Amino acid sequence: MLTSVPDVIFKTRVRDESIGGENPFRWQDVSTSDIFVGKKIIVLALPGAFTPTCSNKHLPGFEAKYQELMGLGIDEVYCLSVNDAFVMFQWGKHLDIKPVKMLPDGNGEFTRGMDMLVKKDNVGFGNRSWRYSMLVDDRKIIKVFSEPGKIDNCPDDPFTVCGVETMLNYLEQNK
C-alpha cells in the first residue's frame, strides 16, 4: 500500500480575466505538492463525470457535507476523475459544485500512481479511476476507502464504502 501520494503535474484551466473574450481561461500546471503539502486533503476519486453514481451520489454527498468536513480539520476537498479539464469544469458547473474543487487527471497519471487505474472498455470508457476516497495529510496517505472488488471491466459500479458518511465517521472517530 502506498504511503504518500504520487508526484504528478495536473493540467488545469484557471480563470484569468486579463485574457478577455468568451473563454477567459488559461492552462496552469498544478503539482501534487501545490495541492497536498502542508494541508489535510480529502480526495474523492471516481470513474467519470456525468455518470449516474458519480453525479447523483458520490460528488454531491461531499459537496453537501463540505462544511462538516472543514469543521473536522480538513483544508480542501478535491474530486478527481480521469477526465480532461474542460469536462471537469462543465460537470462541476452542471451540478453547481462550489466548494469542492474539481481535479482533472486527464492522462490518468495520478490514478496510475495510486494503483487505481482500471479498464472500463466494457462500457466504452477506456482507462478510468476505480472509485475511492482518501484522507491525505501533508502528502501522506492516512486512510483510503476503496470500493471492494477492484478489477478491469467491472460489470457494475460499486458504491458502498467511499461516500462522505464513511469519511465523516472516520474523521469523527479519529479527531
ROVEX-180651 format. One record per residue: residue in three letters; y, x, z of N, C-alpha, C in turn. Coordinates in Angstrom, 2 decimals. Atoms other than C-alpha are relative to their C-alpha. Layout:
// ROVEX-180651
NODE  rest       nv       nu       nw      cav      cau      caw       cv       cu       cw
NODE   ala        Y        X        Z        Y        X        Z        Y        X        Z
...
***
This chain:
// ROVEX-180651
NODE  rest       nv       nu       nw      cav      cau      caw       cv       cu       cw
NODE   met    -1.20     0.84     0.00     0.00     0.00     0.00     1.25     0.88     0.00
NODE   leu    -1.26    -0.74     0.08     3.48     1.24    -0.87     0.74    -0.04     1.33
NODE   thr    -0.81    -0.03    -1.22     5.74     2.30     1.97     1.49    -0.13    -0.30
NODE   ser    -1.41     0.17     0.38     9.04     2.28     0.05     0.09    -0.55    -1.42
NODE   val    -0.18     0.62     1.32    10.46     0.51    -2.99     0.09     1.09    -1.07
NODE   pro    -0.07    -0.96     1.09    10.15     2.26    -6.36     1.44     0.33    -0.38
NODE   asp    -1.32    -0.46     0.41    13.11     4.24    -7.64     0.19    -0.32    -1.48
NODE   val    -0.23     0.43     1.38    14.33     2.48   -10.79     1.49    -0.30    -0.22
NODE   ile    -1.33     0.45     0.39    17.50     1.53   -12.65    -0.13    -1.40    -0.60
NODE   phe    -0.03     1.36     0.53    18.11    -2.18   -13.21     1.16    -0.11    -0.99
NODE   lys    -1.02     0.24     1.02    20.04    -3.13   -16.37     0.61    -1.37     0.27
NODE   thr    -0.64     1.26    -0.39    22.51    -5.77   -15.17     1.27    -0.23    -0.81
NODE   arg    -1.27     0.37     0.61    25.55    -7.58   -16.51     0.92    -0.44     1.12
NODE   val    -0.97     0.39    -1.02    28.69    -7.93   -14.41     1.26    -0.51    -0.69
NODE   arg    -1.24     0.57     0.53    31.81    -9.99   -14.98     1.10     1.05     0.12
NODE   asp    -1.09    -0.96     0.04    34.79    -7.84   -15.98     1.14    -0.65    -0.79
NODE   glu    -1.10     0.75     0.63    38.00    -9.80   -16.66     0.83     0.87    -0.94
NODE   ser    -0.78    -0.88     0.87    39.57    -6.73   -18.31    -0.53    -0.03    -1.44
NODE   ile     0.59     0.08     1.33    37.24    -7.33   -21.27     0.60    -1.16    -0.79
NODE   gly    -0.57     1.17     0.66    38.67   -10.77   -22.03    -1.01    -0.70    -0.89
NODE   gly     0.85     0.72     0.94    37.26   -13.20   -24.56    -0.94    -0.97     0.68
NODE   glu     0.95     1.02    -0.48    34.44   -15.70   -24.22    -1.13     0.59     0.83
NODE   asn     1.13    -0.62    -0.69    31.98   -13.18   -22.78     0.49     1.24     0.76
NODE   pro    -0.59    -1.14    -0.71    33.83   -11.02   -20.23    -1.00     0.70     0.94
NODE   phe     1.03    -0.69    -0.77    30.72    -9.15   -19.08    -0.27     1.36    -0.61
NODE   arg     0.38    -1.33     0.47    29.69    -5.51   -19.33    -1.33     0.39     0.64
NODE   trp     1.25    -0.52    -0.55    26.44    -3.68   -18.79     0.32     0.91     1.18
NODE   gln    -0.15    -0.91    -1.14    26.08    -1.94   -15.45    -1.39     0.36     0.51
NODE   asp     1.24    -0.47    -0.60    23.20     0.19   -14.27     0.11    -0.10     1.51
NODE   val     0.06     0.12    -1.45    22.23    -0.61   -10.69    -1.30     0.66     0.45
NODE   ser     1.18    -0.74    -0.45    19.86     1.74    -8.90    -0.64    -0.68     1.21
NODE   thr     0.69     0.46    -1.19    17.30     0.97    -6.26     0.82     0.35     1.23
NODE   ser    -0.82    -0.43    -1.14    19.50     2.96    -3.88     1.21    -0.89     0.18
NODE   asp    -1.18     0.89    -0.09    22.54     0.79    -4.71    -0.35    -1.29     0.74
NODE   ile     0.40     1.28    -0.58    20.60    -2.27    -3.61    -0.53     0.15     1.43
NODE   phe     0.79    -0.04    -1.23    18.45    -1.07    -0.73     0.45     0.98     1.09
NODE   val    -0.33    -1.01    -1.01    19.97     1.97     1.01     0.93    -0.57     1.06
NODE   gly    -0.82     0.42    -1.13    21.31     1.14     4.46     0.08    -1.49     0.22
NODE   lys    -0.05     1.46    -0.11    20.56    -2.58     4.14    -1.37    -0.58     0.25
NODE   lys     1.22     0.78    -0.20    17.97    -5.13     5.18     0.01    -1.09    -1.07
NODE   ile     0.01     0.83     1.20    17.00    -6.96     1.99    -1.29    -0.81    -0.08
NODE   ile     1.17     0.80     0.37    14.66    -9.80     1.07    -0.03    -0.07    -1.52
NODE   val     0.22     0.17     1.43    13.24    -9.79    -2.44    -1.03    -1.11    -0.18
NODE   leu     1.00     0.95     0.42    11.54   -12.84    -3.84    -0.26     0.29    -1.46
NODE   ala     0.37    -0.37     1.36     9.68   -11.91    -6.99    -0.90    -1.09    -0.56
NODE   leu     0.71     1.14     0.56     8.33   -14.50    -9.35    -0.26     0.20    -1.49
NODE   pro     0.43    -0.20     1.39     6.72   -14.89   -12.78     1.05    -0.26    -1.06
NODE   gly    -0.91     0.24     1.09     9.55   -16.39   -14.76     1.10    -1.01     0.26
NODE   ala    -1.13     0.92    -0.04    12.94   -18.00   -14.99    -0.36    -1.29    -0.73
NODE   phe     0.14     1.33     0.59    12.99   -21.70   -15.82    -1.43    -0.56     0.08
NODE   thr     1.36     0.53    -0.13     9.29   -22.11   -14.92    -0.05    -0.96     1.20
NODE   pro    -0.04     1.07    -1.00     8.34   -25.08   -12.71    -0.02     0.44     1.47
NODE   thr     0.09    -0.38    -1.41     7.25   -23.48    -9.42     1.18     0.88     0.40
NODE   cys    -1.12    -0.91    -0.27     9.93   -20.78    -9.62     1.31    -0.78     0.14
NODE   ser    -1.26     0.76     0.04    12.70   -23.30   -10.40     0.06    -1.13     1.02
NODE   asn     0.01     1.16    -0.88    11.62   -26.17    -8.16    -0.27     0.33     1.46
NODE   lys     0.40    -0.30    -1.38    10.30   -24.40    -5.05     0.43     1.38     0.46
NODE   his    -0.15    -1.35    -0.52    10.41   -20.61    -4.74     1.48     0.41     0.16
NODE   leu    -1.40    -0.40    -0.06    14.04   -19.75    -5.61     0.86    -1.00     0.78
NODE   pro    -0.84     0.94    -0.76    15.63   -22.99    -4.32    -0.24     0.05     1.51
NODE   gly     0.28    -0.12    -1.44    13.89   -22.50    -0.96     0.82     1.10     0.65
NODE   phe    -0.77    -1.12    -0.54    15.54   -19.13    -0.42     1.51    -0.28    -0.08
NODE   glu    -1.41     0.37     0.12    18.89   -20.45    -1.66     0.39    -0.94     1.14
NODE   ala    -0.31     0.99    -1.03    18.75   -23.39     0.77     0.03     0.59     1.40
NODE   lys     0.10    -0.60    -1.35    17.89   -21.19     3.77     0.73     1.34     0.10
NODE   tyr    -0.70    -1.28     0.06    20.18   -18.28     2.86     0.74     0.31     1.32
NODE   gln    -0.78    -0.24    -1.22    22.47   -18.68     5.90    -0.90     0.26     1.21
NODE   glu     0.95    -0.26    -1.10    19.49   -18.85     8.27    -0.53     1.43    -0.09
NODE   leu     0.48    -1.37     0.19    18.20   -15.59     6.78     1.07     1.01     0.42
NODE   met    -1.11    -0.89    -0.39    21.63   -13.97     7.23     0.11     0.05     1.53
NODE   gly    -0.06     0.08    -1.46    21.60   -15.13    10.86    -1.09     0.79     0.69
NODE   leu     1.11    -0.80    -0.57    18.38   -13.17    11.37     0.11     1.47    -0.41
NODE   gly    -0.24    -1.41     0.26    19.93    -9.88    10.31    -0.20     0.48    -1.42
NODE   ile     0.18    -0.38     1.40    19.38    -9.94     6.56     1.37     0.23    -0.64
NODE   asp    -1.26    -0.30     0.68    22.11    -8.38     4.41     0.12    -0.70    -1.35
NODE   glu    -0.03     0.65     1.31    21.17    -9.80     0.99    -1.39    -0.53    -0.34
NODE   val     1.24     0.53     0.56    18.52   -11.85    -0.79     0.10     0.13    -1.51
NODE   tyr     0.05    -0.19     1.45    17.54   -10.93    -4.35    -1.21    -0.74    -0.57
NODE   cys     1.07     0.63     0.77    15.48   -12.96    -6.81    -0.27     0.88    -1.20
NODE   leu     0.38    -0.92     1.06    13.61   -10.62    -9.14    -1.05    -0.63    -0.90
NODE   ser     0.98     0.47     0.98    11.78   -11.53   -12.32     0.01     0.95    -1.18
NODE   val     0.09    -0.80     1.22    10.56    -9.68   -15.40     0.60    -0.84    -1.13
NODE   asn    -0.81     0.68     1.00    13.29   -11.34   -17.45     1.26     0.85    -0.19
NODE   asp    -1.21    -0.78     0.25    16.44    -9.89   -19.01     1.21    -0.59     0.74
NODE   ala    -1.21     0.38    -0.73    19.94   -10.10   -17.52     0.59    -1.32    -0.50
NODE   phe    -0.56     1.23     0.55    21.01   -12.91   -19.87    -0.77    -1.22     0.50
NODE   val     0.85     1.11    -0.47    18.08   -15.14   -18.92     0.21    -0.22     1.49
NODE   met    -0.19     0.14    -1.45    18.51   -14.44   -15.19     1.35    -0.63     0.31
NODE   phe    -1.32     0.59    -0.20    22.23   -15.26   -15.40    -0.01    -1.49    -0.30
NODE   gln     0.01     1.41     0.40    21.67   -18.54   -17.26    -0.86    -0.85     0.94
NODE   trp     0.87     0.73    -0.93    18.83   -19.54   -14.92     0.73    -0.25     1.32
NODE   gly    -0.77     0.16    -1.23    20.98   -18.92   -11.85     1.11    -1.03    -0.16
NODE   lys    -1.07     0.96     0.30    23.81   -20.88   -13.44    -0.58    -1.42    -0.09
NODE   his     0.66     1.30     0.17    21.45   -23.73   -14.39    -0.38    -0.62     1.35
NODE   leu     0.41     0.50    -1.31    20.18   -24.02   -10.79     1.13     0.01     1.02
NODE   asp    -1.17    -0.11    -0.88    23.67   -23.46    -9.31    -0.29     0.91     1.20
NODE   ile     0.31    -0.99    -1.04    22.46   -20.42    -7.37     1.28     0.76     0.31
NODE   lys    -1.24    -0.68    -0.40    25.35   -18.93    -5.39    -0.27     1.25     0.82
NODE   pro     0.10    -1.23    -0.80    24.43   -16.56    -2.56    -1.17     0.91    -0.39
NODE   val     1.13    -0.85     0.40    21.00   -15.36    -3.76     0.39     0.73    -1.28
NODE   lys    -0.36    -0.81     1.16    21.53   -12.51    -6.22    -1.18     0.07    -0.97
NODE   met     1.02    -0.04     1.04    19.64   -12.60    -9.49    -0.16     1.44    -0.48
NODE   leu     0.26    -1.39     0.34    17.98    -9.28   -10.33    -0.98     0.09    -1.16
NODE   pro     0.87    -0.10     1.16    16.62    -8.73   -13.85    -0.80     1.30     0.00
NODE   asp     0.90    -1.16     0.16    13.63    -6.42   -14.20    -0.61    -0.11    -1.39
NODE   gly     0.38     0.28     1.38    13.52    -6.82   -17.97    -1.15     0.83    -0.53
NODE   asn     1.09    -0.86     0.46    11.23    -3.86   -18.63    -1.18     0.04     0.97
NODE   gly     1.08     0.03    -0.98     9.10    -4.53   -15.56    -0.21     1.31     0.75
NODE   glu     0.18    -1.31    -0.64     9.69    -1.04   -14.18    -0.14    -0.10     1.52
NODE   phe     0.12     0.18    -1.44    10.28    -2.12   -10.58    -1.32    -0.68     0.34
NODE   thr     1.22     0.77    -0.22     7.43    -4.61   -10.77    -1.24     0.88    -0.20
NODE   arg     1.11    -0.93     0.22     5.09    -1.96   -12.21    -0.09     0.98     1.18
NODE   gly    -0.02    -0.92    -1.13     6.16     0.45    -9.45    -0.48    -0.63     1.29
NODE   met     0.51     0.74    -1.16     5.33    -2.22    -6.88    -1.48    -0.35    -0.15
NODE   asp     1.37     0.38     0.33     1.89    -2.62    -8.48    -0.17    -1.52     0.01
NODE   met     0.01     1.46     0.06     2.72    -6.28    -9.06     0.11    -0.52    -1.43
NODE   leu    -0.08     0.43     1.39     2.82    -6.33   -12.87    -1.35    -0.55    -0.43
NODE   val     1.23     0.63     0.48     0.24    -8.74   -14.29     0.22    -0.53    -1.41
NODE   lys    -0.05     0.62     1.32    -0.58   -10.00   -17.75    -0.06    -1.52     0.18
NODE   lys     0.03     1.47     0.04     0.16   -13.65   -18.38    -0.07    -0.44    -1.46
NODE   asp     0.18     0.30     1.42    -0.91   -13.64   -22.02    -0.60    -1.39    -0.21
NODE   asn     0.66     1.31     0.11    -2.95   -16.79   -21.36     1.00    -1.15    -0.11
NODE   val    -1.02     1.04     0.13     0.33   -18.75   -21.18     1.17     0.49    -0.86
NODE   gly    -1.00    -0.49     0.92     2.30   -16.67   -23.69     1.18     0.73     0.63
NODE   phe    -1.10    -0.66    -0.71     4.42   -14.80   -21.11     0.01     1.51    -0.17
NODE   gly     0.06    -1.46     0.01     3.26   -11.22   -21.72    -0.14     0.52     1.42
NODE   asn     0.05    -0.57    -1.34     3.69    -8.99   -18.66     1.06    -0.64     0.89
NODE   arg    -0.90     0.65    -0.96     5.24   -10.64   -15.61    -0.32     0.49     1.41
NODE   ser     0.23    -0.33    -1.41     5.52   -10.24   -11.86    -0.97    -0.99     0.61
NODE   trp     0.78     0.86    -0.88     2.90   -11.57    -9.52     0.99    -0.58     1.00
NODE   arg    -0.91     0.66    -0.93     4.54   -13.98    -7.07    -0.15     0.59     1.41
NODE   tyr    -0.01    -0.53    -1.37     5.53   -12.40    -3.74     1.42    -0.04     0.55
NODE   ser    -1.29    -0.26    -0.62     8.35   -11.98    -1.28    -0.21     1.17     0.95
NODE   met     0.13    -1.15    -0.90     9.09    -8.93     0.82     1.31     0.26     0.73
NODE   leu    -1.11    -0.45    -0.82    11.33    -7.58     3.53     0.07     1.51    -0.13
NODE   val    -0.22    -1.43     0.18    12.81    -4.14     2.90     1.16     0.42     0.90
NODE   asp    -1.05    -0.53    -0.87    14.83    -2.13     5.42     0.29     1.44    -0.40
NODE   asp    -0.42    -1.33     0.42    16.71     0.88     4.02    -1.05     0.66    -0.89
NODE   arg     1.00    -0.41     1.00    14.23     1.21     1.10    -1.44    -0.06     0.50
NODE   lys     1.36     0.05    -0.55    11.22     0.97     3.45    -0.52    -1.43    -0.07
NODE   ile     0.62     1.32     0.07     8.89    -1.94     2.76    -0.57    -0.32     1.37
NODE   ile     0.43     0.41    -1.33     8.43    -3.71     6.08    -1.16    -0.99    -0.08
NODE   lys     1.03     1.05     0.10     6.37    -6.74     5.02     0.01    -0.59    -1.40
NODE   val     0.15     0.65     1.30     5.02    -8.18     1.77    -0.88    -1.23     0.19
NODE   phe     0.78     1.24     0.03     3.84   -11.77     1.42    -0.36    -0.25    -1.46
NODE   ser     0.45     0.11     1.38     1.84   -11.68    -1.81    -1.01    -1.15    -0.11
NODE   glu     0.96     1.08     0.21     0.03   -14.68    -3.17    -1.39     0.58    -0.19
NODE   pro     1.37    -0.51     0.12    -3.74   -14.23    -2.91    -0.53    -0.12    -1.43
NODE   gly     0.71     0.11     1.28    -5.96   -13.63    -5.93     0.71     0.63    -1.18
NODE   lys    -0.75    -0.65     1.08    -3.73   -11.30    -7.96    -0.95     0.50    -1.08
NODE   ile     0.81    -0.41     1.16    -5.36   -11.00   -11.38     0.82    -0.21    -1.26
NODE   asp    -0.58     0.26     1.31    -4.32   -10.74   -15.00    -0.45    -1.37    -0.49
NODE   asn     0.29     1.30     0.62    -4.16   -14.08   -16.81    -0.54    -1.03     0.99
NODE   cys     0.38     0.98    -1.02    -4.48   -16.10   -13.63     0.15    -1.40    -0.58
NODE   pro    -0.06     1.33     0.62    -5.29   -19.67   -14.68     0.95    -0.97     0.70
NODE   asp    -0.95     0.88    -0.69    -2.93   -21.17   -12.08     1.19     0.83     0.48
NODE   asp    -1.22    -0.65    -0.49     0.32   -20.29   -10.32     0.09    -0.22     1.51
NODE   pro     0.03     0.24    -1.44    -0.36   -19.94    -6.59     1.37     0.16     0.66
NODE   phe    -1.22    -0.06    -0.80     2.49   -20.60    -4.18    -0.35    -0.51     1.39
NODE   thr     0.47     0.41    -1.31     1.10   -20.63    -0.66     0.56     0.83     1.15
NODE   val    -0.39    -0.87    -1.12     2.38   -17.65     1.38     1.33     0.72    -0.18
NODE   cys    -1.19    -0.82     0.23     5.54   -16.22    -0.18     1.31    -0.78     0.03
NODE   gly    -1.21     0.82    -0.07     8.01   -19.05     0.39     0.90     0.38     1.17
NODE   val    -1.02    -0.33    -0.99    11.08   -18.96     2.57    -0.46    -0.30     1.43
NODE   glu     0.44     0.34    -1.37     9.39   -20.64     5.57    -0.85     1.11     0.59
NODE   thr     0.82    -1.12    -0.47     6.85   -17.81     5.82     0.90     1.16     0.41
NODE   met    -0.92    -1.10    -0.31     9.67   -15.25     5.73     0.81    -0.32     1.26
NODE   leu    -0.76     0.38    -1.20    11.73   -17.16     8.30    -0.86     0.12     1.25
NODE   asn     0.91    -0.13    -1.16     8.72   -17.38    10.65    -0.21     1.45     0.37
NODE   tyr     0.21    -1.42    -0.26     8.10   -13.65    10.28     1.24     0.62     0.67
NODE   leu    -1.23    -0.55    -0.56    11.74   -12.79    10.97     0.25    -0.49     1.43
NODE   glu    -0.16     0.56    -1.36    11.88   -15.11    14.00    -0.92     0.72     0.99
NODE   gln     0.98    -0.62    -0.88     8.74   -13.56    15.47     0.26     1.49     0.22
NODE   asn    -0.20    -1.44    -0.07     9.96   -10.00    14.88     1.46     0.41     0.18
NODE   lys    -1.42    -0.37    -0.19    13.61   -10.13    15.87     0.22     0.80     1.26
***
